[in-house]
Amino acid sequence: MNRIAILSMDIEDWYHLDYFAGNLVDISQTMLDGLEVYREILTNYQISSSYFVLGELIIPLARTLHQLAEEGADIGVHGWNHMRPLLMEPMKFKTELERTKKVLEDVVQKPVLGYRAPCYSLDRERLETVRDIGFAYDSSRILFKEHPLYSVLNITGFFEQIPNVFRSDDFFEFQLSSLPILGRNVPISGGGYIRILPWFLMDKLIKKYLCHNEIYMFYIHPFELSRKRHPLLPKGISVSTRMRFTLGLGGVEKKLHKLIQLLKAEGYEIITFSDLRQRLLFLEE
């Protein structure tokens, strides 16, 4: 198989971030323009992406989501309102997931195959729920146990068909990219890491990863690509939270261009999760 990269976006707004939970936020301030910035960049390079959208944003973004699906994008579910699944009762998780999947399928007029849990907060019981509902793949596994919100998903019984891609029958688990350094895994798969870390460091880490891996998986959020000034943040949040949110905003667009150029220079074909799943199913036939 050729070298493969998958770019993905979790479609949520800035105020959905967990470190604003419990604070009064002004939801009239939006940074969803970053979704259009992302689309512009992908169009420029003639590549596609996977997306995982929150249920409460499906109807407001219905026209855009339908267009993306028509253009061949892979549209999946990111939960209804960004509540972490491990904070939800299993039956409530199931009900909300079924609801979100149906609303999204009604909008895009195509089967919805993929799911990603907010904050990679998923356990085996809830993974089985994802599978039972009719999803064909999940991308909620990342090896970074040091993060206080993440969990490391138990995939006992799956086999690793290719590195970082695990399979059970025709259901797939796609594990986000991380790099072992001094006994710890460092996420080099995007998100806050590409925003906060300087590009010269991310460039070095990603190149090191690409030397030994045929699959690279990346994720990002609209607020990280927004061209707006960041919104007024809730009163009373800590200095560390304020810095964690604002640091690097405004610089991610250039970094994403550099990342795509790097992947292309290294010979990576950029496809979607659904595309990769289909290729892996075809290999077995």
DAZIPE-V75515 format. One record per residue. RES is the residue in one small letter. PHI is phi in whole degrees, -180 to 180 (* if undefined). PSI is psi in whole degrees, 0 to 359 (* if undefined). OMEGA is omega in whole degrees, -180 to 180 (999 if undefined). Layout:
res->(RES & RES)
phi->(PHI & PHI)
psi->(PSI & PSI)
omega->(OMEGA & OMEGA)
This chain:
res->(m & n & r & i & a & i & l & s & m & d & i & e & d & w & y & h & l & d & y & f & a & g & n & l & v & d & i & s & q & t & m & l & d & g & l & e & v & y & r & e & i & l & t & n & y & q & i & s & s & s & y & f & v & l & g & e & l & i & i & p & l & a & r & t & l & h & q & l & a & e & e & g & a & d & i & g & v & h & g & w & n & h & m & r & p & l & l & m & e & p & m & k & f & k & t & e & l & e & r & t & k & k & v & l & e & d & v & v & q & k & p & v & l & g & y & r & a & p & c & y & s & l & d & r & e & r & l & e & t & v & r & d & i & g & f & a & y & d & s & s & r & i & l & f & k & e & h & p & l & y & s & v & l & n & i & t & g & f & f & e & q & i & p & n & v & f & r & s & d & d & f & f & e & f & q & l & s & s & l & p & i & l & g & r & n & v & p & i & s & g & g & g & y & i & r & i & l & p & w & f & l & m & d & k & l & i & k & k & y & l & c & h & n & e & i & y & m & f & y & i & h & p & f & e & l & s & r & k & r & h & p & l & l & p & k & g & i & s & v & s & t & r & m & r & f & t & l & g & l & g & g & v & e & k & k & l & h & k & l & i & q & l & l & k & a & e & g & y & e & i & i & t & f & s & d & l & r & q & r & l & l & f & l & e & e)
phi->(* & -65 & -68 & -124 & -124 & -125 & -99 & -141 & -129 & -90 & -83 & -146 & -100 & -58 & -76 & -79 & -60 & -64 & -78 & -102 & -59 & 87 & -105 & -77 & -117 & -91 & -76 & -74 & -87 & -123 & -124 & -72 & -60 & -61 & -64 & -70 & -61 & -60 & -61 & -60 & -64 & -64 & -63 & -59 & -99 & 55 & -127 & -113 & -149 & -98 & -132 & -127 & -111 & -74 & -58 & -72 & -103 & -63 & -67 & -59 & -107 & -56 & -63 & -63 & -63 & -64 & -61 & -59 & -63 & -65 & -82 & 100 & -70 & -102 & -105 & -124 & -105 & -122 & 92 & -91 & -135 & 74 & -71 & -66 & -56 & -70 & -96 & -111 & -63 & -52 & -70 & -65 & -59 & -61 & -63 & -69 & -68 & -62 & -62 & -64 & -60 & -66 & -61 & -67 & -65 & -64 & -80 & -86 & 59 & -146 & -61 & -97 & -100 & -114 & -139 & -138 & -76 & -55 & 60 & 52 & -99 & -144 & -115 & -66 & -58 & -74 & -62 & -64 & -64 & -54 & -68 & -65 & -69 & 121 & -72 & -100 & -156 & -131 & -136 & -120 & -114 & -143 & -88 & -155 & -69 & -72 & -72 & -67 & -98 & -82 & -124 & -105 & -67 & -77 & -121 & -53 & 98 & -82 & -115 & -86 & -68 & -139 & -52 & 73 & -125 & -112 & -139 & -135 & 57 & -106 & -103 & -121 & -117 & -103 & -93 & -65 & -73 & -145 & -122 & -69 & -137 & 52 & 82 & -128 & -89 & -109 & -65 & -124 & -103 & 107 & 58 & -64 & -71 & -73 & -76 & -85 & -76 & -65 & -61 & -59 & -78 & -60 & -58 & -64 & -67 & -66 & -61 & -63 & -64 & -65 & -63 & -124 & -137 & -89 & -123 & -126 & -125 & -128 & -141 & -156 & -125 & -57 & -62 & -74 & -113 & -63 & -95 & -86 & -67 & -62 & -69 & -67 & -86 & -59 & -69 & 91 & -73 & -72 & -62 & -65 & -66 & -60 & -68 & -62 & -79 & -88 & -63 & 88 & -61 & 99 & -110 & -74 & -58 & -65 & -64 & -66 & -58 & -65 & -63 & -62 & -64 & -64 & -61 & -66 & -64 & -87 & 85 & -87 & -89 & -100 & -133 & -104 & -60 & -64 & -61 & -64 & -58 & -62 & -64 & -70 & -66 & -67 & -60 & -82 & -74)
psi->(142 & 165 & 131 & 137 & 143 & 122 & 138 & 154 & 131 & 110 & 99 & 165 & 171 & 323 & 353 & 347 & 138 & 332 & 2 & 358 & 136 & 355 & 152 & 117 & 149 & 98 & 356 & 341 & 120 & 150 & 25 & 353 & 340 & 335 & 318 & 325 & 316 & 315 & 319 & 316 & 315 & 320 & 321 & 323 & 1 & 50 & 163 & 177 & 161 & 147 & 145 & 115 & 143 & 141 & 320 & 353 & 356 & 309 & 315 & 330 & 19 & 314 & 315 & 315 & 319 & 318 & 316 & 315 & 320 & 329 & 357 & 7 & 159 & 108 & 119 & 185 & 141 & 24 & 180 & 310 & 22 & 15 & 134 & 130 & 325 & 351 & 1 & 145 & 142 & 320 & 323 & 319 & 314 & 314 & 315 & 324 & 317 & 318 & 313 & 317 & 316 & 314 & 317 & 318 & 325 & 327 & 312 & 347 & 34 & 156 & 139 & 118 & 333 & 153 & 144 & 128 & 140 & 132 & 23 & 37 & 83 & 140 & 179 & 321 & 314 & 330 & 319 & 327 & 315 & 315 & 317 & 327 & 336 & 9 & 151 & 343 & 161 & 150 & 65 & 19 & 126 & 136 & 84 & 71 & 347 & 339 & 129 & 339 & 341 & 155 & 159 & 110 & 131 & 119 & 33 & 133 & 342 & 154 & 149 & 99 & 316 & 162 & 128 & 10 & 115 & 147 & 142 & 109 & 239 & 17 & 136 & 146 & 121 & 118 & 127 & 151 & 135 & 159 & 122 & 124 & 120 & 43 & 3 & 148 & 129 & 119 & 127 & 30 & 14 & 217 & 220 & 339 & 318 & 335 & 316 & 319 & 143 & 150 & 323 & 327 & 314 & 319 & 314 & 315 & 317 & 318 & 321 & 319 & 315 & 335 & 336 & 6 & 136 & 345 & 130 & 132 & 130 & 148 & 157 & 169 & 155 & 319 & 334 & 344 & 4 & 142 & 5 & 158 & 141 & 148 & 168 & 124 & 157 & 145 & 144 & 357 & 155 & 160 & 321 & 320 & 318 & 315 & 320 & 325 & 318 & 337 & 125 & 351 & 138 & 345 & 356 & 327 & 314 & 321 & 322 & 320 & 314 & 322 & 312 & 318 & 321 & 313 & 318 & 319 & 329 & 3 & 22 & 133 & 130 & 116 & 189 & 168 & 317 & 322 & 314 & 319 & 314 & 320 & 320 & 326 & 321 & 325 & 330 & 340 & *)
omega->(178 & 174 & -172 & 170 & 178 & 175 & 180 & 177 & 171 & -175 & 177 & 178 & -175 & -174 & 176 & -177 & -174 & -178 & 169 & -178 & 180 & 178 & 176 & -179 & 179 & -175 & 175 & 175 & -176 & 175 & -180 & 174 & 177 & 176 & 179 & 175 & 179 & 179 & 178 & -179 & -179 & 178 & 180 & -179 & 180 & 178 & -180 & -174 & 167 & 180 & 174 & -169 & 174 & -177 & -176 & 176 & -175 & -178 & 176 & -178 & -172 & -178 & 180 & -179 & 178 & 178 & 180 & 179 & 179 & -179 & 177 & 177 & -179 & -174 & 180 & -173 & 178 & -175 & -179 & -174 & 177 & 172 & 180 & -178 & -178 & 174 & -177 & 172 & -177 & -179 & 177 & 177 & -179 & -178 & -179 & 180 & 177 & 180 & -177 & 180 & -179 & -180 & -179 & 180 & 176 & -179 & -175 & 178 & 177 & 175 & 177 & -171 & -168 & 177 & 169 & -179 & 171 & 179 & 179 & -174 & -176 & 174 & -174 & 179 & -179 & 174 & 178 & 175 & 177 & -179 & -178 & -179 & 177 & 174 & -178 & 178 & 176 & 174 & -177 & -178 & 175 & -178 & 180 & -174 & -179 & -180 & -174 & -177 & -176 & 167 & 176 & -172 & 177 & -180 & 175 & -179 & 172 & 172 & -177 & -176 & 169 & -177 & 177 & 175 & -174 & -171 & 171 & -171 & -180 & 178 & -174 & 170 & 180 & -176 & -180 & -173 & 172 & -174 & 177 & 177 & 178 & 176 & 179 & 177 & 178 & 178 & 176 & -173 & 175 & -179 & -179 & -176 & 179 & 179 & -172 & -178 & 177 & -175 & -178 & 179 & 177 & 179 & 180 & -178 & -179 & 178 & 178 & 178 & -177 & 179 & -173 & -175 & -179 & -179 & 176 & -178 & -171 & 174 & -178 & -180 & 180 & -175 & -179 & 179 & -180 & 176 & 178 & 169 & -177 & -175 & 173 & -176 & -178 & 176 & 174 & 177 & -177 & 177 & -179 & 178 & 178 & 180 & -179 & -179 & -172 & -175 & 176 & 177 & -179 & -179 & -173 & -178 & 178 & 179 & 180 & 174 & -179 & 179 & -179 & 179 & 177 & -179 & 179 & 180 & 180 & 175 & 180 & 172 & -176 & -178 & 180 & 176 & -180 & 177 & -179 & 178 & -179 & 179 & -179 & 175 & -179 & -180 & -176 & -176 & 999)
